[in-house]
Amino acid sequence: MPEGDIVWLTAQRLHRALAGRALTRSDFRVPRLATTDLRGREVHEALACGKHLLIRVEGELTVHTHLRMDGSWRIRPAGPFSPDHRLRLVLANTEWQALGYSLGVVEMLRTSDEDRAVGHLGPDLLGPGWDPAEAVRRLREQPERAIGEALLDQTRLAGIGNLYKAEVLFLRGVHPWRPTGAIADLENLVELAHRLLDANKGRYDQVTTGVDRRGREHWVYGRAGRPCRRCGTPIERGDQGPGPYDRITFWCPQCQPAASAP
């Protein structure tokens, strides 16, 4: 699933292509919105809220999309494009077209009703109103919850996905199954997450090691069985969280010690 930095960059690209221009094409390829027509309306802005995308359109309307696991937006010059059964939404003007593929959520809202889609989210790590103190407060509301699960809960803080969860916990030496209430310095953990996403938000390649060479970008994510870059211990992996929402996590058992294994 794309993480908050990728969604932020996608919003920036949508904004540059669509904002300030009237739509000349509006093609919703989801049954409940098949008759929706936004042609002639100006796009005011596109923005990210955590992992959600909001495209605000003239007439107090908002197109809400979420990429889920496989979705993407592609920006192309206006003109013909190849048929593709994965295409869910086309928004275009005379210069550019935005093509939404395999979007997990496509819905229309009144702009005044956007809270229906994003009001449940915790502080947005890349939002203009980022509030680390509120994020820490929300995490501490569930002290018995494993920190690896809590960081993925978008109602605690919005934007972290599996990659940044694993990398942040490694860099802070925290085992993924440690109870949130047992972590004394949540403030630094949360602030590190903010710094990592902010450092990567202008590109699609996510780098947490400071080395952008292929295969050297991450500390533990996707490296199960390979030696830890710090101590040489093989990286471990395991499923975390209740099914069917469990996610694979990665950690170094030496650098991220735990009193008991998961």
C-alpha positions as CSV (number, residue, x, y, z in Angstrom):
1,M,0.0,0.0,0.0
2,P,1.4,3.4,-0.9
3,E,2.5,5.3,2.2
4,G,1.8,9.0,3.1
5,D,4.8,10.4,1.2
6,I,3.8,8.7,-2.0
7,V,0.2,9.9,-1.6
8,W,1.5,13.5,-0.9
9,L,3.6,13.5,-4.1
10,T,0.6,12.1,-6.0
11,A,-1.5,15.0,-4.7
12,Q,1.1,17.5,-5.8
13,R,1.2,16.1,-9.3
14,L,-2.6,16.0,-9.6
15,H,-2.7,19.6,-8.4
16,R,-0.2,20.8,-10.9
17,A,-2.0,19.1,-13.8
18,L,-5.6,19.9,-12.8
19,A,-5.9,22.9,-10.5
20,G,-7.1,26.2,-12.0
21,R,-8.4,24.6,-15.2
22,A,-11.9,23.5,-16.3
23,L,-12.5,19.8,-16.8
24,T,-13.1,18.8,-20.4
25,R,-13.5,15.1,-19.6
26,S,-15.0,13.4,-16.6
27,D,-15.3,9.6,-16.8
28,F,-16.2,7.7,-13.6
29,R,-15.9,4.0,-14.2
30,V,-17.6,2.8,-11.1
31,P,-21.3,1.8,-11.2
32,R,-22.7,4.1,-8.6
33,L,-21.0,7.2,-10.2
34,A,-21.4,6.2,-13.9
35,T,-23.6,9.2,-14.7
36,T,-21.6,11.8,-12.8
37,D,-20.4,14.5,-15.1
38,L,-18.0,17.2,-13.9
39,R,-17.2,18.7,-17.3
40,G,-17.0,22.5,-17.3
41,R,-16.2,22.7,-13.6
42,E,-12.9,24.1,-12.5
43,V,-10.7,22.1,-10.2
44,H,-9.7,24.2,-7.2
45,E,-7.1,22.0,-5.7
46,A,-5.9,18.5,-5.0
47,L,-4.5,17.5,-1.6
48,A,-3.5,14.6,0.5
49,C,-4.9,13.7,3.9
50,G,-2.8,10.9,5.3
51,K,-3.3,8.2,2.6
52,H,-6.5,9.8,1.2
53,L,-6.7,12.0,-1.9
54,L,-9.2,14.9,-2.2
55,I,-9.8,16.7,-5.4
56,R,-11.9,19.8,-4.8
57,V,-14.0,21.0,-7.7
58,E,-16.1,24.0,-8.5
59,G,-19.6,23.7,-7.0
60,E,-18.5,22.6,-3.5
61,L,-17.8,19.1,-4.7
62,T,-14.9,16.8,-3.7
63,V,-13.7,13.7,-5.5
64,H,-12.4,11.4,-2.8
65,T,-10.1,8.5,-3.7
66,H,-7.9,6.0,-1.9
67,L,-5.2,3.9,-3.5
68,R,-5.5,1.0,-1.2
69,M,-3.0,-1.7,-2.1
70,D,-2.7,-1.4,-5.9
71,G,-4.1,1.9,-6.9
72,S,-2.2,4.7,-8.8
73,W,-2.8,8.0,-10.6
74,R,-0.9,8.6,-13.8
75,I,-0.6,12.1,-15.4
76,R,-0.4,12.2,-19.2
77,P,-0.8,14.9,-21.8
78,A,-4.3,15.2,-23.0
79,G,-5.2,12.9,-25.8
80,P,-6.1,9.2,-26.5
81,F,-5.0,6.5,-24.1
82,S,-5.0,2.8,-24.3
83,P,-8.1,0.9,-23.0
84,D,-7.4,-0.7,-19.6
85,H,-9.9,-2.6,-17.5
86,R,-8.2,-1.3,-14.4
87,L,-9.1,2.3,-15.2
88,R,-11.6,3.7,-12.6
89,L,-11.5,7.4,-13.2
90,V,-10.5,9.9,-15.8
91,L,-10.3,13.7,-15.1
92,A,-8.9,15.8,-17.9
93,N,-8.5,19.3,-19.2
94,T,-7.2,20.7,-22.5
95,E,-3.6,20.1,-21.5
96,W,-3.5,17.1,-19.1
97,Q,-5.4,14.0,-18.1
98,A,-5.3,12.2,-14.8
99,L,-5.9,8.5,-15.1
100,G,-6.8,6.6,-11.9
101,Y,-6.0,2.9,-12.0
102,S,-7.2,0.2,-9.6
103,L,-8.4,2.8,-7.1
104,G,-9.7,1.2,-3.9
105,V,-12.1,4.1,-3.2
106,V,-13.8,6.4,-5.6
107,E,-16.6,8.6,-4.3
108,M,-18.2,12.1,-4.6
109,L,-18.8,14.2,-1.5
110,R,-20.0,17.7,-0.8
111,T,-16.8,19.6,0.2
112,S,-18.5,20.5,3.5
113,D,-18.9,16.7,4.2
114,E,-15.2,15.7,3.7
115,D,-15.1,14.7,7.4
116,R,-17.1,11.7,6.4
117,A,-14.0,10.4,4.6
118,V,-11.1,11.8,6.6
119,G,-12.5,13.1,9.9
120,H,-11.5,9.9,11.7
121,L,-7.8,10.3,10.9
122,G,-5.2,11.2,13.5
123,P,-2.7,14.0,12.9
124,D,-1.3,13.9,9.3
125,L,2.4,13.5,9.3
126,L,2.8,15.6,6.2
127,G,-0.2,17.9,6.8
128,P,0.1,21.6,7.4
129,G,-1.4,21.1,10.9
130,W,1.0,18.3,11.9
131,D,0.6,17.9,15.7
132,P,3.1,15.5,17.2
133,A,1.8,16.0,20.7
134,E,-1.7,14.9,19.7
135,A,-0.3,11.9,17.8
136,V,1.6,10.8,21.0
137,R,-1.6,11.3,23.1
138,R,-3.6,9.1,20.7
139,L,-1.0,6.4,20.8
140,R,-1.0,6.4,24.6
141,E,-4.7,5.9,24.7
142,Q,-4.1,2.2,24.0
143,P,-1.0,1.3,26.2
144,E,-1.4,-2.4,25.9
145,R,-1.4,-2.4,22.1
146,A,1.7,-3.5,20.3
147,I,3.5,-0.5,18.9
148,G,3.8,-2.2,15.4
149,E,0.0,-2.3,15.2
150,A,-0.5,1.1,16.7
151,L,1.7,2.9,14.2
152,L,-0.4,1.5,11.3
153,D,-3.6,2.7,12.9
154,Q,-4.5,5.8,10.9
155,T,-6.7,7.1,13.7
156,R,-3.6,7.4,15.8
157,L,-1.5,9.2,13.2
158,A,-2.0,9.3,9.5
159,G,0.5,8.4,6.8
160,I,2.7,5.6,8.2
161,G,2.6,2.3,6.3
162,N,4.4,-1.0,6.7
163,L,7.8,0.3,5.4
164,Y,8.1,3.3,7.7
165,K,6.7,1.3,10.6
166,A,9.5,-1.2,10.3
167,E,12.2,1.3,9.7
168,V,11.2,3.7,12.5
169,L,11.1,0.9,15.0
170,F,14.5,-0.4,13.9
171,L,16.1,3.1,14.1
172,R,14.7,3.6,17.6
173,G,15.6,0.0,18.8
174,V,12.0,-0.9,19.6
175,H,10.7,-4.4,19.1
176,P,7.4,-4.4,17.0
177,W,5.5,-6.3,19.7
178,R,6.5,-4.0,22.6
179,P,3.4,-2.5,24.3
180,T,3.0,1.1,23.4
181,G,2.7,2.0,27.1
182,A,6.1,0.6,27.7
183,I,7.8,3.0,25.4
184,A,9.0,6.0,27.4
185,D,10.1,8.2,24.5
186,L,7.2,8.1,22.0
187,E,7.8,11.7,21.2
188,N,11.1,10.9,19.5
189,L,9.7,7.9,17.7
190,V,6.8,10.0,16.3
191,E,9.1,12.8,15.3
192,L,11.4,10.4,13.5
193,A,8.5,9.1,11.5
194,H,7.7,12.7,10.5
195,R,11.3,13.4,9.4
196,L,11.5,10.2,7.3
197,L,8.3,10.9,5.4
198,D,9.2,14.5,5.0
199,A,12.6,13.7,3.6
200,N,11.1,11.3,1.0
201,K,8.0,13.2,0.0
202,G,9.5,14.7,-3.2
203,R,10.4,11.3,-4.8
204,Y,9.0,7.9,-5.4
205,D,12.1,6.0,-4.1
206,Q,11.9,5.7,-0.3
207,V,15.3,5.9,1.4
208,T,15.8,5.5,5.1
209,T,19.5,4.6,5.3
210,G,20.7,7.7,3.6
211,V,22.1,5.6,0.7
212,D,20.0,5.6,-2.5
213,R,21.8,2.8,-4.3
214,R,19.6,-0.1,-5.3
215,G,19.4,-2.7,-2.5
216,R,20.8,-0.3,0.1
217,E,17.8,1.9,0.7
218,H,16.3,0.2,3.8
219,W,17.5,-1.1,7.2
220,V,15.2,-4.0,7.7
221,Y,12.1,-3.7,5.5
222,G,12.0,-6.5,2.9
223,R,15.4,-8.0,4.2
224,A,14.2,-11.1,6.0
225,G,17.1,-13.6,6.5
226,R,19.7,-11.1,5.4
227,P,22.3,-9.7,7.8
228,C,21.5,-6.6,9.8
229,R,23.4,-3.6,8.5
230,R,24.5,-2.7,12.0
231,C,25.2,-6.0,13.8
232,G,25.1,-8.8,11.2
233,T,22.3,-10.7,12.9
234,P,19.8,-12.1,10.3
235,I,16.7,-10.0,10.0
236,E,13.5,-11.7,11.1
237,R,9.9,-11.3,9.8
238,G,6.5,-12.2,11.1
239,D,2.8,-11.5,10.7
240,Q,1.5,-8.9,13.1
241,G,-2.1,-7.9,13.9
242,P,-5.4,-9.6,13.9
243,G,-6.5,-11.4,10.7
244,P,-7.5,-10.6,8.1
245,Y,-5.7,-7.3,8.7
246,D,-2.4,-8.8,9.8
247,R,0.7,-7.3,8.1
248,I,4.3,-8.6,7.7
249,T,6.8,-6.8,9.8
250,F,10.6,-7.0,9.9
251,W,13.1,-6.5,12.7
252,C,16.5,-7.2,14.0
253,P,16.4,-9.4,17.1
254,Q,19.7,-8.0,18.3
255,C,19.1,-4.3,17.7
256,Q,15.4,-4.5,18.7
257,P,15.4,-6.9,21.7
258,A,12.2,-8.1,23.4
259,A,11.6,-9.9,26.6
260,S,9.6,-12.5,24.7
261,A,9.2,-13.4,21.1
262,P,5.8,-12.8,19.4
